[in-house]
Amino acid sequence: MRKAAIEKTHIFIIMFFMSLVMSIQAPIFAPYAAKLGASSVLIGMMLSIASFTNLTGNLLAGPLVDRFGKKVFITVPILVSGTLFIAHALASNSTSLLILRALNGFSLAFLIPAALALLSSYAKNSQQQGKNMAINGILGTIASIIAPLIGGLLGTAIGYANTYYIIGISLILIGFYTVKTIIEKENIISVDAQAKPLSFIQVIQNPLLKVVFLTGFALMYIHGVIIYEVPYLAVEQGLSTAVTGVLFSFFGVGTFFSLSLFFIHRFSPIKRLIFGLFGMCFSLFLLINSLLALPFLLFCLGFFFGIMMPAMATAVTDAISNEGHGRAFGVMSAVYSAGMISSSFITGIIRDVVSPYFIAFLIGMIALTIIGYSRLQSGAISISKKQYHY
């Protein structure tokens, strides 16, 4: 028991420092790209292409993680990403930076499905699963709050290129730590010799996973709109970039607060997803109509975001056997990427015509309607079966 707790702690340490180090580049990437001659359009392409290659890698990662194990797909991407970040510092023009960004997005696509699948193997039930994912979410949230501050200070003090050297070397050190500490947890299960691994079709056709993936897309679409639109709103109101950072901190504090409510993991993950998505939609409705202050609404959006993220991972592990966790988390990561890509693309097109928050609200409500209908339909089918069972 103690040994398993120590192994799980190593996973938390690795994922925290990995998130911290990689998020350091957030405030320096755009100015560094501009320094190398990238236009605002090209910088947008760099951000999009990383998400696209990440999505492609997510779909490839699932079957490979299930077949070859999780440790290799945690360790190798970290080491490769560290090398690519060092190469960022050596980039001489915007084209080479674009290529490096695409390669980095692809390499990291294998990491998250493998890490989540490994972490899920250290839970005996749904409640433990939710607690593990919540702790991981808390650590990731702390990293996302601290890292931009560190990145901004390093960029000012030692320059952009030297900051990328530090990011790359730090990731390589984390990779070596991973090699030494991560132990692949094997489940001793008697398996039928004729049993076949779950296919992508079986994963996607799983009724519960359909609900999870639809909710995940709506969640990340809303999140993408907030990331894209809040800085524009601050500029339009004549606020400084420092104020924009403070606004995002309200979102992070809300997420941290909800992730700290460990008692909530006693409830069904699907119920938490529905509650969280409804809360985000209601907060967006208030935001569209400017009924409450922006900082408070961002806190609420962060709060409901924090409720949904661990519930999403728990719902995946509840819906499918251990042999399919890699594929399921790979599809889930791809859905997240699709939500972020589509939100950035659509928001850029329609923001001068209609409020992006309204479109995000519609997408969230459409997802809620479909989920509610599917739940009612499944409930009606189960009642019908009970009535005609003799």
N, C-alpha and C positions, 0 to 999 in steps of 0.2 A: 504493500500500500504506500509506504513511504517512498520507495523507489519510483513508483508511478508518479507520485506528486512531484518529485525532483525532476523527472523527465519532462513532465508537463510545464514546470517552471522554466526549463530551458527553452521550450517552444515560445512561451510568453516573452522571455527576454529577447530572443532572436527577432520575433515579429515586432516588438516595440522599437528596438534599435534600427531595424530595417526600415520601418515606417518613418522614424525620426530622421535618419540619414537621407533617405530618398526625398523627403518633403523639404529638405533644406534648400533644394534648387527652385522651389516655387516662386520666390520673389526675384530671383536673379535670371531665370531662363529668358524671359522676354527682352530685358535690356541687353543681355549677352548676345542674343540672336540679332538684335538691332545693331549692335556694335560690329557684328560680322557682316552687316549689309542686308539683313532680311527686312522686307517691308512688313507692314501690319498684316497684309493678306497672307504672306508666306509664313508668318508666325502662327496665324490661325491654322494654316495647313499643317504646320509641324505638330500642333496640339491635336488636330483631328487624325493625322496619320498614325500617331502613337496609339490613339484609342482604337483605330481600325486594325492595326497589326496586333494589338492586344486582344481584340475580339477574335481574330483568326487563330491566334495561338491558344485562346481559351478552348475552342472547339477541338483542337488537336490534343490539348493537354489531358482531357478527361480519360480517354481510352489508354493513353500511355501511363498515366498515374496508376490506374487500376491494374495495368499489366506488369509494370516494372517496379512498382513501389513508390513511396512518397519522398523518402530522404533524398534520392538523387535529383528529383525535380524541385527540391528546396535549395539544395547546396549549389548545384550547377548554375541555375539562373542568378543567384546572388553573386557568384564569382564572375560570371559573364557580364552582368550589369555593372559591377565594380570596374571591370576593364573598359567597358563602353563609356562610363562616366569619366575615366581618365582620358579616354580618346576625345571626349567633349572639350577638355581643356586644350587639346592639341589641334582642334578644328581650325582651319584657316579661312573658311568661307561658309556662307549660309547653306550651300548645297550639301556639303559634308555634314553639317549639323543636322540637316533634315534626314539624311540617311542614318546617322547615328541614333536619332530620336526614334525612327521607325524600328530599327534593330532592337533598341532597348525595350520598346513597347512589346515586341514579339517575345523577347526572352523572359520578361517579367510575367507574361501571360501564364506561364507554367507554374509560377510560384504560389499564387493565391489558392488555386484549387487543391494543390498538393498540401499546403500548410493547413487549410481548413479540414481537409480529409484526415490528416494526421491528428489534428486537435480533436476531431470528433471521435476518434478511436479511444480517447481517454475518458469517455463518459459511459456510465452504465444505464442511464435513463434520460428521458427528455428534460427533466429539471436540471440535472448535471450538465447536459448539453447546452441548455440555455445559459447557465451560469458561466461555463467556459467561454462561450461566444460573447457574453456581456463583458467579461474581464478583458478579453481580446479587444473588444470595442472601446472600452475605457482607456486602455493603453494606447490604442490607435488615435483616439481623440486627444489625449494628452500630447502625443507626438505631433499631431497636426496643429496644435496651438503653439507649442514651443518652437517647432522647426522653422517656420517663417521668420520668427524673431532672430534665431541663430543665423539663418541664411542671409537676412538683411545686414546684420552686423558684420558677418564674414565678407560679404560682397563689398561693403564699404571699406573694411580694414585691409583686406589683402587682395582684392580684385576678384573678378568673376572666374577667370581661368584657374587661379590658385584654389578657389572654393571648390571647383569641380575636382581638382586633385584630391582634396581632403575627403570629398564625398566618395570618390572611387576607392581610395585606400581604405577608408572606413568600412565600405561594403566588403572588400576582400578579406579584411580582418574578421568581419561577422561570418563570412563564408567559412573561414578556417575554424571558427568557434562552432559552427554548425556541424562540420565534419566530426569534431571531437565529441560533441555532446548529444546530438540527436540520435535516438535509437528507434528504429522502425518497430512499431508495436504490431506484432502479428496476432491475429485472432485464430485460436486453435478451434477450427470448425471442421466437422466431417463433411466433405463435399462430394456430391454424386459425380462419378467420373464422366457421366454424360452431360452434366450441367454446363451451360454455356454462359459466358459473361454477358451482362446486360448491354444491349445495343443502345445507340442514341435514340432510335425510334421508340424503344420501350421506355426510356427515360422521359422523353417528351410526351408520350401518350399517357403517362401516369396521371390520373385525374387530380391528385393533390398537388403534384408538381406543376401542372398547368396553372393552378391558382397562384402558386408561389412565383412562377416566372412572370405571369401577368402583373402581379403586385410589384415584383422587382423592377420591371420595366417602368411602371408608373412612378415608383419611388425615385428611380435615378433620373427620369425625365424631369420631375419636379426639382430634384437637387441640382441638376444641370442648369435649369432656368435660374435658380437662385444665384448660383456661382457666376453665371453670365450677366444677369440683370442688375444685381445689387451695386456693383461698381459703376454701371451706367447711371443708375438712379442717384448715386452719391454725386457724380459729376454734374448731372442735370440740376441738382439742388445746390451746387456750388460748394460741396463738401470736399475736404482734402482726402488723399489716399490713406492717411492715418486714421481718419474717421471710418473709412471703408473697412480697415482692419479691425477696428473696434466692433463694427456691426457684425462682421463674421464671427467675432469672439462670442457674441450673444448666442449664435447658432451652436457653437462648440460647447458653451456652458450648458445649454439646454440638452444637448446630446449626452454630455457627461452626467447630468443630473438624472436623466431617465435610465441610463445604463447602471447607475448606482442602486436602483430599486430592485434588488435581487428577488424580493418576494413575488414580483410580477411573473417570474418564470414558472410559477405554479399553474398559471393559466395556459390554455391551449395556444400553441403558436399561431394557428390560423385565426383565432379570435383576436390575438394581439396584432396580427397583420391588418385585419379589417378595422380594428379600433384606431391603429396608427395612421392608416391611409385616410380614414374619415377625418381624423384630427388635422392632418396635413391639408386636406381639401378645404376644411372649414377655415383654417388659418389663411389659406390663399384667398378665400372669399372675402375675409375681413381685410386682407392686404389690397385686393383689387379696389375695394370701396373706401380705403383709407380710414377704416372705422377705429383702429387702434394704432398706437405708436409702432413704428417699424422695428425698433429694438425688441419690444415685447413679442411681436409676431415672429421675428426671427428666432427668439428663444423658444417659442411654441413649436415652430417648424423643426428646430433641432431636437426638442423633447420627443416629438412623435417619430422623428428619424431614428433616434436612439432606441425607441421601443421596437421598431420594425426590423432593424438590422440583425440582432441576435435571433429574433423570431424566425427570420428568413432562413438562416442556417439550420436552426433546430427543426423547422418544418421539412427541410430537405432530408436530413438524417432520419427523421421519423417516417418518411414516405418510401424509403428505398433501403435495400440491404447494404451492408458494408462493401460488397463487391462492386456496387455501382456508385459509390460516393464520389470517386474521381470524375466520372462522366457527369454526374449531377451538378457538382460544384463547377465543372468546366462550362456547362450550359448556363448556369446561373451567372457566372462571371461574364460570359458573352452577352447575356441579356442586359446586365449592368452597363457594359460598354455600348450596346446598341441604344440604350436609353440616354446615355450621355452624348453620344454622337448626334442622335436625332434632335435632342433638345437644343444643342448649340447651333445646328444647321437651321432648324425651323425658327428659332428665336431671332437669329440674324436676319432672316427674310421678312418676318411679319411684325417686328417690333415697332415699325413706323406706321403700321396699319391698325393693329389690335394689340392689346396688352398681352405679353407672353405669359403673365400670371393667369390670365383667363384661359388660355389654351392649356396650361398645366392643370388648372382646376378641372377643365372638361375631361382631360385624359384620365385624371384621378377618379372622377365620378363615373366615367364610362367603365373603368376597371372595377370599381366598387359594384356597379350594377351587374356586370358579368359575373363577378365572384358571388354576389348575393343570389343571383338566379341559379348558378350551378350548385350552390349549397342547398337551396330550396328544392331543386330537382333531385339531388342525391338523397335528401331527406324524404321526399315523396316516394322514391323508389324503395328505400329501406322500409318505410311504413307499409307499402304495398306487399313487400315480400313477407313481412310479419303477418299480415292479414290472411294471406293465402298459404301460410305454412301450417301443416297439420301433422 
